[in-house]
Amino acid sequence: MQQSLEFMEIGAIAIFAAYNLVLFFQVKTRYYLYLGLLSFFIFIRATLVDDGSMVFFSFFPDVSLELGRKIEYFSGYIGAPLSVLFCFSLYPYTLIKRYVNVFLGLYGLLLLFVLVTPYSIFYHTLGVNSILVLISYVILYTVLIRAVRLKKIASVYVLTGTILCFFFVMAELLKIMEIISIQSGPNLVNTGFVFFIFFLSIALSEIFAHSFKENRELNKDLEKRVEEKTTEISRASLLRDTLIRIVSHDIRGPMSNLKSVITLVKEEQVGIEQAKDFMGTIDKGVDHTIQLLDELMEWGHAASQNKRIDREELNLKEIMDPIMDQLKLHIENKNIDFQLDGEFDTVCLFDKNALKVVIRNLFSNAIKFTEREGSVVVQIDKSGKDILISIKDTGIGIPADMKDNLI
């Protein structure tokens, strides 16, 4: 019964060692390496101890007893520094890092001493190891209690497993030093480490679950950012197309007028006086075009920076008069009856540049698609806080299949 229980403990430790070492090579996280090595050396020691099964020699019969003792002591001694490295990598504590390094250096010298000296000499280092084990637990409790106070993930489970393991290890040390007498049974260090493994399994499961949750939230955040960037790109593309349409639409008129006058003068179809009259109108049109470009660039910059609309109180008449001056030549050339009816001289709350672009496009389209000697009527009605601008013209209208795409 005792041997079956011991084999079960050894098997559990071996599986846990292999699991953590494989996990380390997959995720490259150091505390998995330290825990895997700790489990491995505890497993090796469990197969060598005098009160155990000593199955190590069954698998390796050619190994001398002297070498077996060396491996046993080395495997037992290295457990303390690996435990410290595991907890310190899981819950770093910069304030005591220097003391931890000194402790690891001392243990490194002790392990080297075991490797280079015979059993008859390193056997006497049990007392030194016991003192260093006690120091290791002081470091472990310092790190873990701080982690619990800071509410680090799974720190309560690691601390609980460490406390239980401590009692079993201390009992084993006291038994080895013949301070206490314990009846034969499973090796206490192995039993303590089984408890330690149990609580660490819970802790690592919680850490893994937390990491999985964080990765899932991170993926959601990345998806949201990608969606936002995609929306920004779509908006930028739409803005670019809108600016191109507006510029080509609103600048084509003044440029066409200028071209027409240049052609008339070049072909001597108008006199100098008439050309001067045309030039005055064209000069005003060019000024309006420059102003239009400035406004478009300002509006485009604001839109590309995702700025909010800069609303201000505006007088519709002051907005519409310059636009009508720009379109005056078009109206006269087509002999269109252009009427402004309703509450023309009223105040609204809107972005100045955006309102100019909208009204200019509405008026320009109405004139563009109205035949010669047609009519355009702009009606402005105010109802409470709302202002309705409606345009009615005798133009060709909008095809039915395009109306759904307007808004």
C-alpha positions as CSV (number, residue, x, y, z in Angstrom):
1,M,0.0,0.0,0.0
2,Q,2.8,2.4,1.0
3,Q,4.7,1.6,-2.2
4,S,1.6,2.1,-4.4
5,L,1.0,5.5,-2.7
6,E,4.7,6.4,-3.3
7,F,4.5,5.4,-7.0
8,M,1.4,7.5,-7.4
9,E,3.1,10.6,-5.9
10,I,6.2,10.1,-8.1
11,G,4.0,9.6,-11.2
12,A,2.0,12.8,-10.4
13,I,5.3,14.8,-10.0
14,A,6.8,13.4,-13.2
15,I,3.6,14.3,-15.2
16,F,3.5,17.8,-13.7
17,A,7.2,18.3,-14.5
18,A,6.8,17.2,-18.2
19,Y,3.6,19.3,-18.5
20,N,5.3,22.5,-17.4
21,L,8.5,22.0,-19.4
22,V,6.4,21.4,-22.6
23,L,4.4,24.5,-21.7
24,F,7.5,26.6,-21.3
25,F,8.8,25.7,-24.8
26,Q,5.4,26.7,-26.2
27,V,4.8,30.0,-24.4
28,K,8.4,30.9,-23.4
29,T,7.3,32.0,-19.9
30,R,10.0,31.6,-17.3
31,Y,7.9,30.5,-14.3
32,Y,6.8,27.4,-16.2
33,L,10.5,26.6,-16.7
34,Y,11.4,27.0,-13.0
35,L,8.3,25.0,-12.0
36,G,9.1,22.2,-14.5
37,L,12.7,22.0,-13.3
38,L,11.6,22.0,-9.7
39,S,9.2,19.2,-10.4
40,F,11.8,17.2,-12.3
41,F,14.4,17.4,-9.5
42,I,11.9,16.5,-6.9
43,F,10.9,13.5,-9.1
44,I,14.6,12.5,-9.4
45,R,15.1,12.7,-5.6
46,A,11.9,10.8,-4.9
47,T,13.4,7.8,-6.8
48,L,16.6,7.9,-4.7
49,V,15.7,8.5,-1.0
50,D,16.5,5.7,1.5
51,D,13.0,5.4,2.9
52,G,11.5,5.3,-0.6
53,S,11.5,2.7,-3.3
54,M,14.9,3.7,-4.7
55,V,13.6,2.8,-8.2
56,F,16.3,5.0,-9.8
57,F,18.8,2.1,-9.4
58,S,16.3,-0.3,-10.9
59,F,16.4,1.7,-14.2
60,F,20.1,2.6,-13.9
61,P,21.8,-0.4,-12.1
62,D,25.3,0.7,-13.3
63,V,25.2,4.0,-11.3
64,S,27.3,3.8,-8.2
65,L,25.9,4.5,-4.8
66,E,28.3,7.4,-4.4
67,L,27.0,9.0,-7.6
68,G,23.4,8.2,-6.6
69,R,24.0,10.1,-3.3
70,K,25.4,13.0,-5.2
71,I,22.4,13.2,-7.5
72,E,20.0,12.8,-4.5
73,Y,21.6,15.7,-2.5
74,F,21.9,17.9,-5.6
75,S,18.2,17.3,-6.5
76,G,17.1,18.0,-2.9
77,Y,19.2,21.1,-2.5
78,I,18.2,22.7,-5.8
79,G,14.5,22.7,-4.9
80,A,14.8,25.8,-2.6
81,P,16.4,28.2,-5.2
82,L,14.1,27.0,-7.9
83,S,11.1,27.7,-5.7
84,V,12.4,31.2,-5.1
85,L,13.0,31.7,-8.8
86,F,9.5,30.5,-9.6
87,C,7.7,32.8,-7.1
88,F,9.9,35.7,-7.9
89,S,9.3,35.4,-11.7
90,L,5.5,35.0,-11.0
91,Y,5.3,38.0,-8.6
92,P,8.4,40.2,-9.1
93,Y,9.5,42.3,-6.1
94,T,12.3,44.8,-7.1
95,L,13.0,45.9,-3.6
96,I,14.4,42.6,-2.5
97,K,16.0,41.6,-5.8
98,R,19.5,42.2,-4.5
99,Y,19.0,39.9,-1.5
100,V,17.5,37.3,-3.7
101,N,20.6,37.4,-5.9
102,V,22.9,37.0,-2.9
103,F,20.8,34.0,-1.7
104,L,20.9,32.4,-5.2
105,G,24.7,32.9,-5.3
106,L,25.2,31.2,-1.9
107,Y,23.0,28.3,-3.0
108,G,25.0,28.1,-6.3
109,L,28.2,27.7,-4.3
110,L,26.6,25.0,-2.1
111,L,25.4,23.0,-5.2
112,L,28.9,23.3,-6.8
113,F,30.4,22.0,-3.5
114,V,28.1,19.0,-3.7
115,L,29.1,18.3,-7.3
116,V,32.9,18.5,-6.7
117,T,33.3,16.8,-3.3
118,P,32.7,13.1,-2.3
119,Y,29.8,12.0,-0.2
120,S,31.8,11.8,3.0
121,I,32.3,15.6,2.8
122,F,29.1,17.0,1.3
123,Y,27.1,14.9,3.7
124,H,28.0,17.5,6.4
125,T,26.3,20.3,4.5
126,L,22.8,19.3,5.6
127,G,22.9,21.9,8.4
128,V,23.9,24.7,5.9
129,N,21.2,23.6,3.5
130,S,18.6,23.7,6.4
131,I,19.5,27.3,7.1
132,L,19.3,28.2,3.4
133,V,15.9,26.5,3.2
134,L,14.7,28.6,6.1
135,I,16.0,31.7,4.3
136,S,14.2,30.6,1.1
137,Y,10.9,30.4,3.0
138,V,11.4,33.9,4.4
139,I,11.9,35.2,0.9
140,L,8.9,33.2,-0.4
141,Y,6.6,34.5,2.3
142,T,7.8,38.0,1.8
143,V,7.1,37.8,-1.9
144,L,3.8,35.9,-1.6
145,I,2.3,38.0,1.3
146,R,3.0,41.2,-0.7
147,A,1.4,39.6,-3.7
148,V,-1.7,38.7,-1.7
149,R,-1.9,42.3,-0.3
150,L,-1.7,43.6,-3.8
151,K,-4.4,41.2,-4.9
152,K,-2.2,39.6,-7.5
153,I,-3.8,36.8,-9.5
154,A,-3.9,33.4,-7.8
155,S,-1.4,34.6,-5.1
156,V,-3.6,33.1,-2.3
157,Y,-3.4,29.6,-3.8
158,V,0.4,29.8,-4.2
159,L,0.8,31.0,-0.6
160,T,-1.5,28.3,0.7
161,G,0.5,25.6,-1.2
162,T,3.8,27.0,0.1
163,I,2.6,27.0,3.7
164,L,1.5,23.4,3.5
165,C,4.7,22.3,1.7
166,F,6.8,24.2,4.3
167,F,5.4,22.1,7.2
168,F,6.1,18.8,5.4
169,V,9.7,19.9,4.3
170,M,10.5,21.1,7.8
171,A,9.2,17.8,9.3
172,E,11.4,15.9,6.8
173,L,14.5,18.0,7.7
174,L,13.9,17.5,11.4
175,K,13.5,13.8,10.8
176,I,16.8,13.7,8.8
177,M,18.6,15.7,11.6
178,E,17.1,13.1,14.1
179,I,15.4,15.9,16.1
180,I,12.1,14.2,15.7
181,S,11.1,10.6,15.1
182,I,8.4,9.8,12.5
183,Q,7.2,6.3,11.7
184,S,7.9,5.0,8.3
185,G,5.7,6.2,5.5
186,P,5.8,8.2,2.3
187,N,8.6,10.7,2.0
188,L,7.4,13.9,3.6
189,V,9.0,16.2,1.0
190,N,7.2,14.3,-1.8
191,T,3.9,14.5,0.1
192,G,4.4,18.2,0.7
193,F,5.2,18.8,-2.9
194,V,2.1,17.0,-4.0
195,F,0.1,19.5,-2.0
196,F,2.2,22.2,-3.5
197,I,1.4,21.0,-7.0
198,F,-2.3,20.8,-6.2
199,F,-2.6,24.4,-5.2
200,L,-0.2,25.6,-8.0
201,S,-2.4,23.7,-10.5
202,I,-5.4,25.8,-9.3
203,A,-3.3,29.0,-9.4
204,L,-2.0,28.4,-12.9
205,S,-5.5,27.5,-14.1
206,E,-6.7,30.8,-12.8
207,I,-3.7,32.7,-14.3
208,F,-4.4,31.0,-17.6
209,A,-8.1,31.8,-17.5
210,H,-7.3,35.4,-16.7
211,S,-4.8,35.6,-19.6
212,F,-7.4,34.1,-21.9
213,K,-9.9,36.7,-20.8
214,E,-7.4,39.5,-21.3
215,N,-6.6,38.2,-24.8
216,R,-10.2,38.0,-25.7
217,E,-10.8,41.6,-24.5
218,L,-7.7,42.6,-26.4
219,N,-9.0,40.9,-29.6
220,K,-12.3,42.8,-29.1
221,D,-10.4,46.0,-28.7
222,L,-8.3,45.4,-31.8
223,E,-11.4,44.5,-33.8
224,K,-13.0,47.8,-32.6
225,R,-9.8,49.7,-33.6
226,V,-9.7,48.1,-37.0
227,E,-13.4,48.9,-37.5
228,E,-12.7,52.5,-36.4
229,K,-9.7,52.8,-38.8
230,T,-11.8,51.2,-41.6
231,T,-14.5,53.8,-41.0
232,E,-11.9,56.6,-41.0
233,I,-10.5,55.4,-44.3
234,S,-14.0,55.2,-45.7
235,R,-14.8,58.7,-44.5
236,A,-11.5,60.0,-45.9
237,S,-12.3,58.4,-49.3
238,L,-15.8,59.8,-49.2
239,L,-14.4,63.2,-48.3
240,R,-11.9,63.1,-51.1
241,D,-14.6,62.2,-53.6
242,T,-16.9,65.0,-52.3
243,L,-14.1,67.6,-52.5
244,I,-13.4,66.5,-56.1
245,R,-17.0,66.8,-57.1
246,I,-17.5,70.2,-55.4
247,V,-14.3,71.6,-56.8
248,S,-15.0,70.4,-60.3
249,H,-18.6,71.6,-60.1
250,D,-18.1,75.1,-58.6
251,I,-14.9,76.0,-60.4
252,R,-15.9,74.8,-63.8
253,G,-18.4,77.8,-64.2
254,P,-15.9,80.6,-63.6
255,M,-13.3,78.9,-65.7
256,S,-15.7,78.4,-68.5
257,N,-16.7,82.1,-68.4
258,L,-13.1,83.1,-68.5
259,K,-12.5,80.8,-71.4
260,S,-15.5,82.2,-73.3
261,V,-14.4,85.8,-72.9
262,I,-10.8,85.0,-73.9
263,T,-12.2,83.3,-77.1
264,L,-14.5,86.2,-77.9
265,V,-11.7,88.7,-77.5
266,K,-9.2,86.6,-79.4
267,E,-11.7,86.2,-82.3
268,E,-12.5,90.0,-82.1
269,Q,-16.2,89.3,-81.7
270,V,-16.4,91.9,-78.9
271,G,-15.1,95.3,-78.6
272,I,-12.6,96.6,-76.0
273,E,-15.4,98.3,-73.9
274,Q,-17.5,95.1,-73.8
275,A,-14.4,93.1,-73.0
276,K,-13.7,95.4,-70.0
277,D,-17.3,94.9,-68.8
278,F,-16.8,91.1,-69.0
279,M,-13.4,91.4,-67.3
280,G,-15.0,93.1,-64.3
281,T,-17.5,90.3,-63.9
282,I,-14.8,87.6,-64.4
283,D,-12.4,89.3,-62.0
284,K,-15.2,89.2,-59.3
285,G,-15.8,85.6,-60.3
286,V,-12.1,84.7,-59.8
287,D,-12.1,86.3,-56.4
288,H,-15.2,84.3,-55.5
289,T,-13.4,81.2,-56.8
290,I,-10.3,81.8,-54.7
291,Q,-12.6,82.4,-51.7
292,L,-14.4,79.2,-52.5
293,L,-11.1,77.2,-52.6
294,D,-10.1,78.6,-49.2
295,E,-13.4,77.7,-47.7
296,L,-13.3,74.2,-49.2
297,M,-9.8,73.6,-47.9
298,E,-10.8,74.7,-44.5
299,W,-13.9,72.6,-44.5
300,G,-12.0,69.6,-45.8
301,H,-9.3,69.9,-43.2
302,A,-11.9,70.1,-40.4
303,A,-13.7,67.1,-41.8
304,S,-10.5,65.0,-42.2
305,Q,-9.5,65.8,-38.6
306,N,-13.0,64.7,-37.5
307,K,-13.7,68.1,-35.9
308,R,-17.1,69.0,-34.7
309,I,-19.2,71.4,-36.7
310,D,-18.5,74.9,-35.6
311,R,-22.0,76.3,-35.2
312,E,-22.6,80.1,-35.1
313,E,-25.4,82.5,-35.7
314,L,-25.5,83.3,-39.5
315,N,-27.7,85.7,-41.5
316,L,-29.0,83.8,-44.5
317,K,-29.0,87.0,-46.7
318,E,-25.3,87.6,-45.9
319,I,-24.6,84.0,-46.9
320,M,-26.7,84.0,-50.1
321,D,-25.8,87.4,-51.5
322,P,-22.1,86.5,-52.4
323,I,-23.3,83.2,-53.9
324,M,-25.9,85.0,-56.1
325,D,-23.1,87.4,-57.3
326,Q,-21.0,84.4,-58.3
327,L,-24.0,82.8,-60.2
328,K,-25.2,86.1,-61.7
329,L,-23.5,85.6,-65.0
330,H,-24.9,82.1,-65.4
331,I,-28.4,83.3,-64.6
332,E,-28.1,86.1,-67.2
333,N,-26.6,83.9,-69.9
334,K,-29.5,81.5,-69.7
335,N,-32.0,84.3,-69.1
336,I,-33.4,82.4,-66.0
337,D,-36.0,84.0,-63.8
338,F,-34.4,83.4,-60.4
339,Q,-36.6,84.4,-57.4
340,L,-35.9,84.4,-53.6
341,D,-39.1,84.4,-51.6
342,G,-40.0,84.1,-47.9
343,E,-38.0,85.1,-44.9
344,F,-34.8,85.7,-46.7
345,D,-33.3,88.0,-44.1
346,T,-33.3,85.5,-41.1
347,V,-30.8,84.1,-38.7
348,C,-29.9,80.5,-38.4
349,L,-27.4,78.4,-36.3
350,F,-25.0,76.5,-38.6
351,D,-21.4,76.0,-39.7
352,K,-20.6,78.9,-42.0
353,N,-18.4,77.0,-44.6
354,A,-20.6,74.0,-44.7
355,L,-23.7,76.1,-45.2
356,K,-22.0,78.0,-48.1
357,V,-21.1,74.7,-49.8
358,V,-24.6,73.3,-49.5
359,I,-26.4,76.5,-50.7
360,R,-23.9,77.0,-53.6
361,N,-24.4,73.5,-54.8
362,L,-28.2,73.7,-54.6
363,F,-28.4,77.0,-56.5
364,S,-25.7,76.0,-59.0
365,N,-27.5,72.6,-59.8
366,A,-30.9,74.3,-60.2
367,I,-29.4,76.8,-62.7
368,K,-27.3,74.1,-64.5
369,F,-30.3,71.8,-65.1
370,T,-32.8,74.5,-66.0
371,E,-33.2,75.2,-69.6
372,R,-32.9,78.7,-71.1
373,E,-35.7,81.2,-70.1
374,G,-36.8,78.8,-67.3
375,S,-37.4,79.7,-63.7
376,V,-35.9,78.9,-60.3
377,V,-37.8,79.7,-57.1
378,V,-36.1,79.5,-53.7
379,Q,-38.6,79.5,-50.8
380,I,-37.4,80.1,-47.2
381,D,-39.8,79.4,-44.4
382,K,-39.3,79.6,-40.7
383,S,-41.2,77.5,-38.2
384,G,-40.1,77.9,-34.6
385,K,-36.5,76.9,-34.4
386,D,-36.5,75.2,-37.9
387,I,-35.7,76.9,-41.2
388,L,-36.8,75.2,-44.4
389,I,-35.1,76.1,-47.7
390,S,-36.9,74.6,-50.7
391,I,-36.0,75.0,-54.3
392,K,-38.4,74.6,-57.2
393,D,-37.2,74.9,-60.8
394,T,-38.4,74.1,-64.4
395,G,-35.4,71.9,-65.0
396,I,-35.2,68.3,-66.2
397,G,-35.7,66.8,-62.7
398,I,-34.1,63.8,-61.1
399,P,-34.5,60.3,-62.6
400,A,-36.6,58.0,-60.4
401,D,-33.8,55.4,-60.2
402,M,-31.4,58.1,-58.7
403,K,-33.7,59.6,-56.0
404,D,-33.0,56.8,-53.5
405,N,-29.3,57.5,-53.7
406,L,-29.5,61.2,-52.9
407,I,-29.5,60.8,-49.1
